[in-house]
């Protein structure tokens, strides 16, 4: 796909009359989820001086943003696979904490966002 075609796909995607299907929703969700994950890692660092939160939150957030951009640029399979792996990693970290009870609010939010991301990605794979 040439640069002109990528631009046309991106413009068509951003058009207000473009029908929003699951494949259109997933990259936007990845972009938003990535930004929220970076913000959460930054807050974890500022609040508890946790370098792990900063590193993991920033790294996984950037991976999610990259996945969203890859899908928007026409690299659907790699974007979905990498987004699925990043979402599964976050879900594996936060869902067990929530399931055990008494999880902090940020863990509940991340568990829900991760679960939504997994569901959206699986639906997108089945619609291709």
Secondary structure, DSSP 8 states (H G I E B T S, - for coil): --HHHHHHHHHHHHSTTS---HHHHHHHHHHHHHHHHHHHHHHHHHHH--HHHHHHHHHHHHHHHHHHHHHHTT-HHHHHHHHHHHHHHHHHHHHHHHHTS---HHHHHHHHHHHHHHHHHHHHHHH-
